[in-house]
Amino acid sequence: MKSLVVYYSRTNITKKLAETIAQKTGGDIEQLISKVNYNGKIGYARAGKHAISQKIIDIEKTEFNPEDYDVVYVGAPVWAGKCATPAISYLKQNEGKFKNLKFFMTAGSSGFESSLKQMEKFSKKPLKTLTLTTKQVKKDDFNIDSFIE
Ligand SMILES: Cc1cc2nc3c(=O)[nH]c(=O)nc-3n(C[C@H](O)[C@H](O)[C@H](O)COP(=O)(O)O)c2cc1C
């Protein structure tokens, strides 16, 4: 099974999870880079606003073609009860190119269900999903074995 891990991470929490998944699956990994500035306090406010309006934004060109993979893992943080806009934008941009999808998300505490539904709406039903809190990722308090099976 050839796999690709694609993720967006603003503060490196989802990144840590993405790297763990890529390491364990032995697959390729790609970080989504937003062309919209979501850094700092102003960026935080912009991120929340864009997430609520489900804005499709410009992202930097990606390196790997999802069509070349049996499974693509897509990861993102929850923003205002929605999926972070760079990940949604990636899914929409690559509509119809995924053989199989798996979604993983991190959040302070809540908003997983609505975010995952939104990701599915912008692509298709994932084989599996994984949700972890920021704290769990920070403390290495997680096990991804069944998720990557
Ligand atoms: C704009 C914004 C909105 C957020 N909204 C939520 C939320 O609705 N629920 C929640 O539990 N965490 C929320 N968070 C926290 C992030 O989901 C959490 O810190 C996540 O682990 C960050 O991942 P990252 O470091 O990969 O960006 C929000 C963070 C940002 C920047």
Ligand as a Chemical Component Dictionary entry (heavy atoms), coordinates in Angstrom:
data_LIG
# 
_chem_comp.id                   LIG 
_chem_comp.type                 NON-POLYMER 
_chem_comp.pdbx_formal_charge   0 
_chem_comp.three_letter_code    LIG 
# 
loop_
_chem_comp_atom.comp_id 
_chem_comp_atom.atom_id 
_chem_comp_atom.alt_atom_id 
_chem_comp_atom.type_symbol 
_chem_comp_atom.charge 
_chem_comp_atom.model_Cartn_x 
_chem_comp_atom.model_Cartn_y 
_chem_comp_atom.model_Cartn_z 
_chem_comp_atom.pdbx_ordinal 
LIG C1  C1  C 0 -8.356  30.115 14.629 1  
LIG C2  C2  C 0 -8.359  28.920 15.559 2  
LIG C3  C3  C 0 -9.547  28.375 15.975 3  
LIG C4  C4  C 0 -9.567  27.255 16.833 4  
LIG N1  N1  N 0 -10.776 26.701 17.156 5  
LIG C5  C5  C 0 -10.803 25.597 17.932 6  
LIG C6  C6  C 0 -12.058 24.966 18.255 7  
LIG O1  O1  O 0 -13.129 25.330 17.771 8  
LIG N2  N2  N 0 -12.029 23.909 19.108 9  
LIG C7  C7  C 0 -10.868 23.444 19.659 10 
LIG O2  O2  O 0 -10.929 22.500 20.426 11 
LIG N3  N3  N 0 -9.670  23.999 19.352 12 
LIG C8  C8  C 0 -9.599  25.058 18.498 13 
LIG N4  N4  N 0 -8.388  25.625 18.165 14 
LIG C9  C9  C 0 -7.147  25.017 18.684 15 
LIG C10 C10 C 0 -6.428  24.120 17.666 16 
LIG O3  O3  O 0 -7.347  23.246 17.003 17 
LIG C11 C11 C 0 -5.373  23.263 18.354 18 
LIG O4  O4  O 0 -4.506  24.074 19.076 19 
LIG C12 C12 C 0 -4.596  22.414 17.344 20 
LIG O5  O5  O 0 -4.025  21.297 17.998 21 
LIG C13 C13 C 0 -3.518  23.211 16.644 22 
LIG O6  O6  O 0 -2.901  22.399 15.681 23 
LIG P1  P1  P 0 -1.639  22.902 14.830 24 
LIG O7  O7  O 0 -0.543  23.188 15.800 25 
LIG O8  O8  O 0 -1.320  21.764 13.947 26 
LIG O9  O9  O 0 -2.034  24.135 14.081 27 
LIG C14 C14 C 0 -8.337  26.706 17.299 28 
LIG C15 C15 C 0 -7.127  27.288 16.892 29 
LIG C16 C16 C 0 -7.121  28.352 15.997 30 
LIG C17 C17 C 0 -5.811  28.920 15.510 31 
# 
loop_
_chem_comp_bond.comp_id 
_chem_comp_bond.atom_id_1 
_chem_comp_bond.atom_id_2 
_chem_comp_bond.value_order 
_chem_comp_bond.pdbx_ordinal 
LIG C1  C2  SING 1  
LIG C2  C3  SING 2  
LIG C2  C16 DOUB 3  
LIG C3  C4  DOUB 4  
LIG C4  N1  SING 5  
LIG C4  C14 SING 6  
LIG N1  C5  DOUB 7  
LIG C5  C6  SING 8  
LIG C5  C8  SING 9  
LIG C6  O1  DOUB 10 
LIG C6  N2  SING 11 
LIG N2  C7  SING 12 
LIG C7  O2  DOUB 13 
LIG C7  N3  SING 14 
LIG N3  C8  DOUB 15 
LIG C8  N4  SING 16 
LIG N4  C9  SING 17 
LIG N4  C14 SING 18 
LIG C9  C10 SING 19 
LIG C10 O3  SING 20 
LIG C10 C11 SING 21 
LIG C11 O4  SING 22 
LIG C11 C12 SING 23 
LIG C12 O5  SING 24 
LIG C12 C13 SING 25 
LIG C13 O6  SING 26 
LIG O6  P1  SING 27 
LIG P1  O7  DOUB 28 
LIG P1  O8  SING 29 
LIG P1  O9  SING 30 
LIG C14 C15 DOUB 31 
LIG C15 C16 SING 32 
LIG C16 C17 SING 33 
# 
